[in-house]
Amino acid sequence: MSKEVKSEVRKEVKAELRKISQEKMSEESSAIQTQILSSEDFAHARTVGVYVHCAKLREVDTSRIVESILAGGRRCGPADTSYRMIPINHLNLL
């Protein structure tokens, strides 16, 4: 995909995301987090790669997922640009 096409797709996605109400974003985030938190794969994972959401960018809220991982003594973190995990050990690091 060319840079121009990617740029246009990003603009379209951002425009669509701006149309979604905050209430709807919260509902969708909650549903996604509930599905992940109740999955068997998540329950058995010792290390979980997870992005830290940015509300300004209208991303899915991942805070409950991160809290669950840390409360269970498991490892988690987002990936850097080289796809290496950056460990998060405490919510204060976010």
C-alpha positions as CSV (number, residue, x, y, z in Angstrom):
1,M,0.0,0.0,0.0
2,S,1.4,3.4,-0.9
3,K,2.1,6.1,1.6
4,E,-0.6,8.3,0.0
5,V,-3.2,5.5,0.3
6,K,-2.2,4.8,3.9
7,S,-2.5,8.5,4.7
8,E,-6.0,8.7,3.1
9,V,-7.2,5.6,5.0
10,R,-5.9,7.1,8.3
11,K,-7.8,10.3,7.6
12,E,-11.0,8.4,6.9
13,V,-10.6,6.2,10.1
14,K,-10.0,9.3,12.2
15,A,-13.0,11.0,10.8
16,E,-15.2,8.0,11.5
17,L,-13.8,7.7,15.1
18,R,-14.7,11.3,15.8
19,K,-18.3,10.5,14.9
20,I,-18.6,7.9,17.7
21,S,-19.9,9.4,21.0
22,Q,-17.8,9.0,24.2
23,E,-20.6,6.9,25.7
24,K,-20.5,4.5,22.7
25,M,-16.6,4.4,23.0
26,S,-16.9,3.5,26.6
27,E,-19.5,0.7,25.9
28,E,-17.4,-0.7,23.1
29,S,-14.2,-0.6,25.3
30,S,-16.0,-2.3,28.1
31,A,-17.3,-5.1,25.8
32,I,-13.9,-5.7,24.3
33,Q,-12.1,-5.7,27.7
34,T,-14.8,-8.1,29.1
35,Q,-14.3,-10.5,26.2
36,I,-10.5,-10.5,26.6
37,L,-10.6,-10.8,30.4
38,S,-12.9,-13.8,30.2
39,S,-10.9,-15.6,27.6
40,E,-9.1,-18.8,28.5
41,D,-6.0,-17.8,26.5
42,F,-5.8,-14.6,28.6
43,A,-6.3,-16.5,31.8
44,H,-3.3,-18.8,31.1
45,A,-0.9,-16.3,29.6
46,R,2.1,-15.4,31.8
47,T,3.1,-12.5,29.6
48,V,0.7,-10.3,27.7
49,G,1.5,-7.7,25.0
50,V,-0.9,-4.8,25.3
51,Y,-1.0,-1.2,24.1
52,V,-1.7,1.6,26.6
53,H,-4.7,3.4,25.2
54,C,-4.7,7.1,24.4
55,A,-8.2,8.6,24.9
56,K,-7.3,11.6,22.7
57,L,-6.7,9.2,19.8
58,R,-10.0,7.5,20.4
59,E,-8.4,4.1,21.1
60,V,-10.0,1.2,23.0
61,D,-9.5,1.6,26.7
62,T,-7.1,-1.2,27.9
63,S,-6.8,-0.1,31.6
64,R,-8.8,-3.0,33.0
65,I,-6.7,-5.4,31.1
66,V,-3.4,-3.9,32.3
67,E,-4.8,-3.8,35.9
68,S,-5.7,-7.4,35.8
69,I,-2.3,-8.5,34.4
70,L,-0.5,-6.6,37.1
71,A,-2.8,-7.7,39.9
72,G,-2.1,-11.3,38.9
73,G,1.6,-10.8,39.0
74,R,2.0,-11.4,35.3
75,R,4.2,-9.4,32.9
76,C,2.8,-7.0,30.4
77,G,3.7,-4.1,28.2
78,P,3.4,-2.4,24.9
79,A,5.9,-3.1,22.1
80,D,8.4,-0.5,20.9
81,T,9.1,0.2,17.2
82,S,11.2,-3.0,17.0
83,Y,8.3,-5.0,18.5
84,R,10.2,-5.6,21.7
85,M,8.1,-5.5,24.8
86,I,8.5,-2.6,27.2
87,P,7.7,-4.0,30.6
88,I,5.1,-2.3,32.8
89,N,5.4,-3.1,36.4
90,H,3.1,-0.6,37.9
91,L,0.2,1.5,36.8
92,N,2.0,4.7,37.9
93,L,4.4,4.1,35.0
94,L,1.6,4.8,32.5
